Amino acid sequence: MLSSRIPGVASKRLLQLARQQQGNAVVGAAVRSRLRASSYSTQSRSTRRNGTRLVTGAAAVATVLLVSQLYQIENESAQQQPLLPGAPTKSISPSEVAKHNTPDDCWVVIEGYVYNLTEFIPTHPGGPMVIKSNAGKDVTAIFKPLHAKGTIEKFVKKEWFIGPLSEPMPAELVCPEYTPGETREEIVLKERLRESLPPLANIVNLYDFEKLASKILSNQAWAYYSSGSDDEISLRENHNAYHRIFFKPKVLVDVSKVDTRTKMLGSQTDVPFYVTATALMKLGNPQGGEMDIAKGCGATDVRVPQMISTLASCSIDEIADAKVHDDQIQWYQLYVNSDRKVTKELIQHVEALGLKALFVTVDAPSLGHREKDLKIKFSTMQSGPELMQSKPEHKDAGAEKGASRALSKFIDPALSWNDIVEFKKHTKLPIVIKGVQRAEDVVKAAELGLAGVVISNHGGRQLDFSRSPVEVLAESVPELEKRGLRSDNFQLFIDGGVRRGTDILKALCLGANGVGLGRPFIYANSCYGKEGVAKAISLLTDELEMSMRLLGVTSIDQLGPELLDLSALRNRNVSVAHDNLYNSVYKSPTLAQFIDEDGDLDDI
């Protein structure tokens, strides 16, 4: 069973916990399970506190020894990372690093190398506080999940390279993984749950992945992945709208053979769905990130296209190299940088790597107001790296605005239709605009000769109360047909709220050429890595095939609106049967809470 899980996660968290409390006798159940797998078999006394098993006595001593070995291996491996050509090679001692511990003199260690980031602090896209509050420390565990390979070489000036670290930093100067809003007990419990994940054979639908992920992901990761904007009306409406569409099945049709193949942007695909672009996959899968998506998409006979995000945790090159088969289809989702030269170079690089299409995101002049994400960030006033600040004046509550707001600094709010036309001159790749939310813009994209559009509201993460994509799709196709713009040269894609094969089938009947899923694959990847991705693909494929049989069709080209009852689609007051699975995994936003240091405000 463990072979289907993400490798190394328990070891990583074990190191983080030990760094926070090296020598302390309190070690979590995740540590115990790791010890069972090692040669250590020490008898221990144990007690149960708040539902979490804690280990004391000799086992704790053995754990510290094991941790020391793991840390030494990790640090030695990090120091072997190739440096920028010409970078200093003189070793720097931990005591010297520790001296440079103020915002005006800020050194940090990343993967065994020392950098002077004093001048970089004001321009750091993630905000200045995370660097300021960790000056003089090893920040590797914070840095790695959020940055793709090559980030340092791209953004850090050569003169800021100081030299390799001579030996490990003291435990108190090594930052744990950034887990704002979580206690050590919660972290240990989540590791215990991760080690207790059910085998993939027990997973029967996409909601299973979501439920499991909600229990094992860090608060930061869950908030970033699951959040919608404001009151999350659009987030929920995206899914609920599919429930207002009903089928009109045909009977007495030979459905012994069903063919799910179709064409998307000129390429033959085994199924009419794809993994859409999502950022920061390493928050959930620190080892594989988006690379495991690529591996999972090519792991079975059913190969699924993958859309790669500009803001992926892994580099484009890493993800492209992770393909299992040369004929796997990969597309690139582009956030347009305000520096058009950077964007043009990126497009050229994507084309050179052999990616098949360019999806330009147009619904994010800035990233939405996602309160779950923001509340996690605000909680760093009481936990996480900022807890290490001793002076109140250093705690700048306005500096940290959540992962989403930090990422928005990469995006140009001045993007216009003229830019899209200009991009066509610089690439031979088909250009699709992603994030269209009304029929008029679908028509305009067709008139400009683009390859297609993705009807999407960014998974309910941008403008709240934007309509569901499936509703916009239903009104867009007739408008295209009315103007003679509906053709194979202009394709319609849709994402948002899709959780079942029947959802995919409904979108296809309405005229979609392809259907994207994001969060379900995030959760599958976070729990089980590439094997989870492959399992999610298998579940969706099976559901789609079965639903096609029951609908009375044997191929994608037989689908059409005549197979649907759309009478309730636009009537948002229609009462339909509750989706208990969806409701059971949905977590509503929370309101502000009192800071309860003494534990006597629980009932207020």
C-alpha positions in Angstrom: 0.0 0.0 0.0 2.8 2.4 0.8 4.3 2.0 -2.6 1.4 4.0 -4.0 2.1 7.0 -1.7 4.4 10.0 -2.2 7.9 8.9 -1.2 9.9 10.7 1.4 7.1 12.8 2.9 7.3 11.3 6.4 11.1 11.7 6.4 10.8 15.3 5.4 8.2 16.1 8.1 10.2 14.1 10.6 13.2 16.3 10.0 11.0 19.4 10.3 9.6 18.3 13.6 12.9 17.4 15.0 14.4 20.8 14.0 11.7 22.5 15.9 12.2 20.3 19.0 15.6 18.6 18.8 16.2 16.5 21.9 12.6 16.8 23.1 11.0 13.6 24.2 7.8 14.3 22.4 7.7 12.7 18.9 4.6 12.0 16.9 3.1 8.8 15.5 4.6 9.6 12.1 8.0 9.2 13.7 6.9 5.9 15.2 5.9 4.5 11.9 9.1 5.6 10.4 11.1 3.9 13.1 9.2 0.7 12.5 10.4 0.8 8.9 14.0 1.3 10.1 16.4 -1.0 12.0 15.5 0.7 15.3 13.2 -1.5 17.4 13.4 0.2 20.8 10.9 -0.6 23.5 9.2 2.5 24.6 6.7 3.9 27.1 3.8 5.6 25.4 0.8 7.6 26.4 -2.2 9.0 24.5 -2.9 12.7 24.6 -5.7 14.5 22.8 -6.1 11.5 20.5 -2.5 11.7 19.3 0.0 9.0 20.2 3.2 10.3 21.7 6.5 8.4 22.3 8.8 8.9 25.2 11.9 7.3 26.7 14.5 5.3 24.7 12.5 5.6 21.5 12.9 9.4 21.6 16.6 9.0 21.9 16.7 6.6 18.9 14.6 9.1 17.0 17.0 11.9 17.6 19.9 9.7 16.3 17.8 8.8 13.2 16.9 12.4 12.6 20.6 13.4 12.8 21.5 10.9 10.2 18.6 11.9 7.9 19.5 15.6 8.3 23.2 14.9 7.5 22.3 13.0 4.4 19.8 15.8 3.4 22.3 18.6 3.9 25.2 16.8 2.2 22.9 16.2 -0.8 21.9 19.8 -0.8 25.5 21.0 -0.8 26.1 18.9 -3.9 23.7 21.0 -5.9 25.4 22.7 -8.9 26.2 26.4 -8.3 25.9 29.2 -10.7 29.1 29.3 -12.8 31.6 31.6 -11.2 29.7 31.7 -7.8 31.9 31.8 -4.7 33.0 28.4 -3.4 34.6 29.4 0.0 32.7 27.8 2.8 30.6 29.9 5.2 30.1 28.8 8.8 26.7 28.7 10.5 27.9 31.2 13.1 28.7 33.7 10.4 25.3 33.2 8.7 23.6 33.8 12.1 25.2 37.2 12.5 23.4 38.5 9.4 19.9 38.3 10.9 18.3 41.7 10.3 16.3 43.1 7.4 19.2 45.5 6.8 21.7 42.7 6.7 19.9 39.5 5.6 21.6 36.2 4.8 19.7 33.0 4.3 20.6 29.4 3.5 18.9 27.6 0.7 19.8 24.0 -0.1 23.2 24.2 1.5 24.2 27.6 -0.1 24.3 31.0 1.5 22.7 34.1 -0.2 22.6 37.8 0.8 19.0 38.8 0.1 19.0 42.2 1.7 18.5 44.0 -1.6 15.9 41.5 -2.8 13.5 41.8 0.1 11.5 44.8 -1.2 10.8 43.1 -4.6 10.2 39.5 -3.4 6.9 38.5 -5.1 5.8 36.6 -1.9 6.1 39.7 0.2 9.0 40.9 2.3 8.0 39.5 5.7 8.8 35.8 5.0 12.4 36.8 4.2 12.8 39.5 7.0 11.5 37.2 9.7 13.9 34.4 8.8 17.2 36.3 8.3 20.2 34.3 9.4 18.4 31.0 9.0 18.2 28.0 6.7 14.9 28.5 4.8 15.1 25.5 2.5 11.9 23.9 3.8 10.0 27.1 3.1 11.6 27.8 -0.3 11.4 24.4 -2.1 7.6 23.8 -2.2 6.9 27.2 -3.7 9.7 27.7 -6.2 10.5 25.8 -9.4 14.0 24.6 -10.2 16.1 27.5 -11.6 14.3 30.2 -9.7 17.5 31.3 -7.8 19.6 31.5 -11.0 16.9 33.5 -12.7 16.1 36.1 -10.0 19.1 36.3 -7.6 22.0 38.4 -8.8 25.4 36.8 -8.9 26.8 39.2 -6.4 24.3 38.0 -3.9 25.8 34.5 -3.9 28.0 34.2 -0.7 29.2 30.6 -0.7 28.4 27.0 0.4 27.5 26.3 4.0 30.3 24.5 5.8 28.1 22.4 8.1 24.4 22.2 9.1 22.8 25.2 10.8 21.8 24.7 14.4 18.4 23.2 14.8 16.9 26.4 16.2 18.1 28.3 13.0 16.5 25.8 10.6 13.0 26.8 9.5 10.4 24.1 9.3 8.0 23.8 6.4 5.8 26.9 6.3 2.6 25.6 8.0 0.8 28.7 9.3 -2.1 28.2 11.6 -1.1 24.7 12.6 0.2 23.3 15.9 2.9 20.7 16.2 0.2 18.2 17.3 -1.9 18.9 14.2 1.2 18.3 12.0 2.0 15.0 13.7 -1.7 13.9 13.4 -1.7 14.7 9.7 1.4 12.6 9.2 -0.2 9.8 11.0 -3.2 10.0 8.7 -1.0 10.2 5.7 0.6 6.9 6.7 -2.8 5.4 7.1 -4.2 6.3 3.7 -6.4 3.5 2.3 -5.2 1.5 -0.7 -6.1 2.9 -4.1 -8.4 0.0 -4.7 -10.7 1.5 -2.0 -11.0 4.8 -3.9 -14.3 4.7 -5.9 -14.8 8.3 -6.9 -13.1 11.7 -7.0 -14.7 12.8 -3.8 -12.7 10.2 -1.9 -9.5 11.9 -3.0 -10.9 15.3 -1.8 -12.0 14.0 1.6 -8.6 12.4 2.2 -6.7 15.5 1.0 -8.7 17.7 3.4 -7.4 15.7 6.3 -3.7 15.4 5.4 -2.8 18.6 3.6 -1.3 21.5 5.5 -3.8 24.3 6.3 -1.9 26.5 3.9 -2.1 24.0 1.0 -5.8 23.2 1.6 -6.7 26.9 1.8 -4.9 27.7 -1.4 -6.3 24.7 -3.3 -9.8 24.7 -2.1 -10.6 28.4 -1.8 -13.0 30.4 -3.9 -13.5 34.2 -4.0 -15.5 36.1 -1.4 -18.6 34.1 -0.4 -17.7 31.2 -2.8 -21.0 31.4 -4.5 -19.5 30.8 -8.0 -17.3 28.1 -6.6 -20.4 26.1 -5.6 -22.6 27.2 -8.5 -20.0 25.8 -10.9 -20.8 22.3 -9.6 -24.5 22.8 -8.8 -25.4 24.0 -12.3 -24.7 20.5 -13.6 -27.4 19.2 -11.3 -30.0 21.3 -13.2 -29.3 19.5 -16.4 -31.0 16.2 -17.0 -30.5 13.5 -19.6 -33.0 12.2 -22.2 -31.6 8.7 -22.8 -32.1 6.7 -26.0 -32.9 3.0 -25.7 -32.6 -0.2 -27.8 -29.2 1.0 -29.2 -26.3 -1.4 -29.6 -23.8 0.0 -27.1 -21.6 -3.1 -26.8 -18.6 -1.0 -28.0 -18.1 2.6 -26.8 -15.4 4.9 -28.2 -14.3 7.8 -26.1 -11.7 9.1 -28.5 -11.8 12.6 -29.8 -9.7 15.4 -31.3 -8.5 18.4 -29.3 -6.6 21.2 -31.2 -5.7 18.8 -34.0 -4.4 16.0 -31.7 -6.1 12.6 -31.3 -6.9 12.0 -27.6 -8.1 8.9 -25.9 -10.7 10.8 -23.8 -12.4 14.2 -24.0 -11.1 15.5 -20.7 -7.7 16.9 -19.6 -5.9 18.0 -16.5 -6.1 21.8 -16.4 -3.4 24.1 -15.1 -3.0 24.5 -11.4 -0.2 26.3 -9.5 2.0 25.2 -6.7 1.4 21.4 -6.8 4.4 20.9 -4.5 2.4 22.3 -1.6 0.6 18.9 -1.7 3.2 16.7 -3.3 6.6 18.1 -2.3 8.5 15.3 -4.1 6.8 15.1 -7.5 4.6 18.2 -7.9 3.5 18.7 -11.5 6.0 16.1 -12.7 3.8 13.4 -11.1 0.8 14.8 -13.0 2.8 14.2 -16.3 3.7 10.7 -15.2 0.2 9.8 -14.2 -1.2 11.2 -17.4 0.9 8.7 -19.3 0.8 5.8 -16.9 -2.1 3.8 -18.5 -3.5 3.0 -21.9 -5.7 6.1 -21.6 -3.4 9.1 -22.1 -4.7 12.5 -20.9 -3.5 15.9 -22.0 -1.9 18.0 -19.3 -2.0 21.8 -19.2 1.1 23.2 -17.4 0.8 26.4 -15.3 3.0 29.4 -15.6 3.1 29.3 -11.8 3.9 25.6 -11.4 6.2 24.5 -8.6 8.4 22.6 -11.1 10.0 24.1 -14.2 8.5 23.7 -17.6 11.6 21.6 -18.6 11.2 19.3 -15.6 7.5 18.7 -16.4 8.2 18.2 -20.1 11.0 15.7 -19.3 8.7 13.8 -16.9 6.5 12.5 -19.8 6.2 8.8 -19.9 5.7 8.7 -23.7 6.9 11.0 -26.4 3.4 11.3 -27.8 1.9 12.6 -24.6 0.1 15.9 -25.1 1.1 18.9 -23.0 -0.2 22.4 -23.3 1.0 25.6 -21.7 -1.1 28.0 -19.6 0.3 31.5 -19.9 0.0 34.4 -17.4 1.2 37.4 -19.4 4.0 39.3 -17.7 4.1 43.1 -17.9 7.5 42.7 -19.5 6.5 41.5 -22.9 10.0 40.5 -23.8 9.9 37.9 -20.9 6.5 36.6 -22.2 7.8 36.3 -25.8 10.9 34.4 -24.7 8.7 32.1 -22.6 6.5 31.4 -25.6 9.5 30.6 -27.7 10.8 28.2 -25.1 7.5 26.5 -24.7 7.3 26.0 -28.5 10.9 24.6 -28.5 10.0 22.1 -25.8 7.3 20.6 -28.1 4.2 21.7 -26.2 1.2 21.6 -28.4 -0.8 24.7 -27.6 -0.8 28.0 -25.7 -3.7 28.8 -23.3 -3.5 32.5 -22.4 -5.3 33.3 -19.1 -7.5 36.4 -19.5 -9.7 36.3 -16.4 -7.0 37.4 -13.9 -5.9 41.0 -14.2 -5.3 40.4 -10.5 -6.0 37.3 -8.6 -9.3 37.1 -6.6 -10.1 37.9 -3.0 -9.8 34.4 -1.6 -10.6 34.6 2.1 -9.7 31.1 3.2 -6.2 31.8 1.8 -6.0 35.2 3.4 -7.1 34.0 6.8 -4.4 31.4 6.9 -1.8 34.1 6.1 -3.2 36.4 8.7 -2.8 33.6 11.2 1.0 33.8 10.8 0.8 36.7 13.3 0.6 33.9 15.9 2.4 31.0 14.2 4.8 30.0 11.5 8.0 31.9 10.8 6.7 35.3 12.1 6.4 33.8 15.5 10.2 34.0 15.7 10.0 37.8 15.6 10.5 39.4 19.0 9.7 43.0 18.1 6.1 43.9 17.4 7.1 46.6 14.9 8.5 43.9 12.6 5.0 42.3 12.3 3.6 43.9 9.2 0.1 42.5 8.9 -0.3 44.1 5.5 2.8 42.5 4.0 1.5 39.0 3.6 -1.7 38.6 1.5 -1.8 34.9 0.9 -0.4 32.7 -1.8 -2.9 33.9 -4.3 -2.2 37.6 -3.9 1.5 37.0 -3.9 1.3 35.2 -7.2 -0.7 38.0 -8.8 2.4 40.2 -8.9 3.5 38.1 -11.9 0.5 39.1 -14.0 -0.1 42.2 -16.2 -3.4 43.8 -15.6 -3.1 45.8 -18.8 -3.6 42.7 -21.0 -6.0 43.4 -23.9 -7.3 41.9 -27.2 -4.5 43.7 -29.0 -1.9 41.7 -27.1 -3.6 38.4 -28.1 -3.5 39.4 -31.7 0.2 40.3 -31.3 1.0 36.9 -29.7 -0.2 35.2 -32.9 2.7 36.8 -34.7 5.3 35.2 -32.4 4.3 31.6 -32.4 3.0 28.8 -34.6 1.2 27.2 -31.7 -2.6 27.4 -31.6 -3.7 30.1 -29.2 -6.7 29.6 -26.9 -7.8 32.2 -24.4 -8.7 30.8 -21.0 -11.3 32.4 -18.7 -14.0 33.6 -21.1 -17.3 34.2 -19.2 -19.9 35.5 -21.7 -21.0 34.5 -25.2 -20.0 37.9 -26.7 -16.4 37.2 -25.9 -16.6 33.7 -27.3 -17.8 35.2 -30.6 -15.1 37.8 -30.6 -12.4 35.2 -30.1 -13.8 33.2 -33.0 -13.9 36.3 -35.2 -10.2 37.0 -34.4 -9.2 33.6 -35.7 -8.1 32.1 -32.4 -7.9 28.3 -32.0 -10.5 28.3 -29.2 -11.6 29.5 -25.8 -11.8 27.9 -22.3 -15.2 29.0 -20.8 -14.1 29.3 -17.2 -14.4 31.5 -14.1 -11.1 30.3 -12.8 -12.7 27.6 -10.6 -14.8 30.2 -8.8 -11.7 32.0 -7.6 -12.0 35.3 -9.4 -15.2 37.4 -9.6 -17.8 35.9 -7.2 -21.3 35.6 -8.8 -19.9 35.1 -12.2 -22.1 32.5 -13.9 -21.2 28.8 -14.1 -19.2 27.9 -17.2 -21.7 25.3 -18.3 -24.5 27.9 -18.4 -22.3 30.2 -20.5 -21.5 27.2 -22.8 -25.2 26.5 -23.3 -25.8 30.1 -24.6 -22.5 30.4 -26.6 -22.9 27.6 -29.1 -26.1 28.9 -30.6 -24.5 32.4 -31.0 -21.6 30.9 -32.9 -23.9 28.8 -35.1 -26.1 31.9 -35.8 -23.0 33.7 -37.1 -21.5 30.7 -39.0 -18.5 30.6 -36.7 -18.9 27.0 -35.3 -16.2 24.9 -36.9 -13.5 22.4 -36.1 -11.0 25.3 -36.4 -12.5 26.9 -33.3 -12.9 24.7 -30.3 -14.7 25.1 -27.0 -13.2 24.0 -23.7 -14.8 24.2 -20.3 -13.7 23.7 -16.7 -15.0 24.3 -13.2 -17.1 22.1 -11.0 -16.7 18.8 -12.8 -16.6 15.8 -10.6 -18.3 13.0 -12.5 -18.3 11.4 -15.9 -21.9 12.6 -16.3 -20.7 16.2 -15.9 -18.2 15.6 -18.7 -21.0 14.1 -20.8 -23.4 17.0 -20.3 -20.7 19.5 -21.4 -20.0 17.5 -24.5 -23.7 17.4 -25.4 -23.7 21.2 -25.1 -20.9 21.5 -27.6 -17.7 21.4 -25.7 -14.7 19.8 -27.4 -12.8 19.1 -24.1 -13.5 19.3 -20.4 -10.8 20.3 -17.8 -10.5 19.2 -14.2 -8.2 20.8 -11.8 -8.8 20.3 -8.1 -9.7 16.6 -8.3 -6.2 15.9 -9.8 -4.6 18.1 -7.2 -6.1 16.0 -4.5 -5.3 12.7 -6.1 -1.7 13.9 -6.7 -1.4 15.2 -3.1 -2.5 11.9 -1.6 -1.0 9.3 -3.9 1.3 11.0 -6.4 1.3 9.7 -10.0 -0.6 6.6 -9.0 -3.4 8.7 -7.7 -3.5 10.7 -10.9 -3.7 7.5 -13.0 -6.5 6.2 -10.7 -8.5 9.4 -11.1 -8.2 9.1 -14.9 -9.4 5.5 -14.7 -12.4 6.4 -12.5 -13.5 9.2 -14.9 -13.0 7.0 -18.0 -15.1 4.2 -16.5 -17.8 6.6 -15.5 -17.8 8.3 -18.9 -18.0 5.0 -20.8 -20.8 3.7 -18.6 -22.8 6.9 -18.9 -22.5 6.9 -22.7 -23.9 3.4 -22.8 -26.8 4.3 -20.6 -27.4 7.4 -22.7 -27.6 5.3 -25.8 -24.5 6.6 -27.7 -21.3 4.9 -28.8 -19.0 7.8 -29.8 -18.4 11.4 -28.9 -19.7 12.7 -32.3 -23.2 11.3 -31.4 -23.6 13.7 -28.5 -25.8 16.8 -28.8 -28.2 19.1 -27.0 -31.2 16.9 -28.0 -30.1 14.4 -25.4 -30.5 17.0 -22.6 -33.3 18.6 -20.7 -32.1 22.2 -20.2 -35.4 23.6 -18.9 -34.1 24.2 -15.4 -30.5 25.3 -16.2 -31.0 29.0 -15.9 -33.5 28.8 -13.0 -31.2 28.9 -10.0 -34.2 28.5 -7.6 -35.0 25.0 -8.8 -34.8 22.5 -6.0 -32.9 19.3 -7.0 -31.7 16.4 -4.9 -28.8 17.3 -2.7 -25.3 16.1 -3.7 -24.4 14.6 -0.4 -20.8 13.7 -1.4 -20.1 17.2 -2.6 -21.6 18.8 0.5 -19.7 16.5 2.8 -16.3 17.6 1.5 -17.1 21.2 1.0 -15.7 23.4 3.8 -17.3 26.8 4.2 -15.3 30.0 4.9 -15.0 31.0 8.6 -15.5 34.3 10.4 -12.9 36.1 12.5 -12.1 34.5 15.9 -10.8 35.9 19.1 -7.2 35.1 19.9 -7.5 32.6 22.7 -4.2 32.3 24.5 -5.7 31.1 27.8 -8.3 28.7 26.4 -11.2 30.4 28.1 -12.9 31.8 25.0 -13.9 28.6 23.3 -17.6 29.1 23.8 -17.8 32.8 22.8 
